[in-house]
């Protein structure tokens, strides 16, 4: 999987405003940019962050901040509860359980919980 990055005119990641290490995880404060590349062709009237992008961001930040190195296996209990729109400030709570290679994620703000779930990985040493 090619790592996400910011390049000339392609905005692929939310704006990272802050991060706070927590026991077994990290809490990221993010803002969804108005010119996110993933908005192109995805509901032209209302810029909504696609669910697959939310999953991709969770994996990206888990690798960056929590050292997750496993190979993606599957997801469970993934729920998209509210639309994640451009301009929204939000938090991404990531918790990694290395013994089970399981990542828990939750996108939320003071107003709502947007999505949550668990992502399982295979041990990359196998």
N, C-alpha and C positions, 0 to 999 in steps of 0.2 A: 504494500500500500504506500503510495506516494505521500509524504508528509504534507500537511496543510501549511501554507505560508502566505504572507502578504507579498504581492508582486505589483508591478507598475499600476495596472488599473483593475486588478481583480482583488476584491475584498472577500476573503474566505472565512475569516474568523471574527468573532465578536470583539469589541474593544475590551481589553482587560483593564479594569479600574483598580482592582486590589486582589490580593490573595492572602489567606490566613491558614497556616497549618493547624490541623486538629488531630487528635488521637485517631490514627488509622485513616486519615483522609485530609482533604483540603476543602476550604470554602472559597470560591472565586466570585468576585463581583464583576459583572459583565454588562455591556450595553450593546444591543443589536444595532449595527450601523444601518443607516437608511439606504446605502448603496451596496449592500451585500450582494455578491455575484449570484447567489442561489435564488434571489428574488426574480431574476429574469425568467419569464415564462411560467412562473408559479403564482397564479392568481394575480393577474396584472392590476386589478382594481384595489386589492388589499395585499401588501407585502407580508406574507406569512413564511416563517422559517419552516421548511419541510421537516417532518419527523426524522427522516434518515440523516439529515444534517445535524439534528440535535444529538443523535446517537454518535455520529462521527466526531462531534466536538467533545463529547464525554470521553471517548476513547483517546482522542488527541491529548486532552488535558490530563488524563490519568497517566498516560505515558510520560508526559513532561513533568508533572509535579509529584507523582506517586511511584514512578519507576516501573510501571506495568510493562512487561516485556512479552507476555504470552501471546499466542496466536488466537484471534477471535474464533470462538466456537459457536455460541448461540446466545439468545436473549430470552428472558422470561419476565412475566409480570410487567411488561412495558405498557404504560398508559399515557395517552395524550389527552389531557383534561381541559386545557384552555389553549386558544391560539396564541402562538408566540409571534409578536409583531415587531416591525421595525421601530427603533427608537426606545424600546423598553429597557429600563434598567432591571437587572435580575441577578439572582445568585444561583450558582451551580455548586451543589454539595456533592462531593465525590468521596466514597468510602471504599477502600480496597481490602479484601480479605485474602492475603497471599496463600494461606493454607488450602483454600478452595478455589483459588484463581477466579474470584467473583468480585465484580465491581458494581456497587450500588450508586445510582445517580438520581438527582432530583433538581429540576429547574423550578425556581419559585421567586416570588417577590412578596412584598407586604400585602399585595392585593390578591394574589392567586398562586396556586401550584399549577405549573404548565405541563410538566411531564415527569415521569419517574420510571424506574425499572432496574433490572439487573442484567449485566452483561457477563457472560462466562468466557473464559479463555482456556486454551490448552497450555500446558507447560511447554515453553519454547525449547527446553532442553531435550525433549523426547524426539 
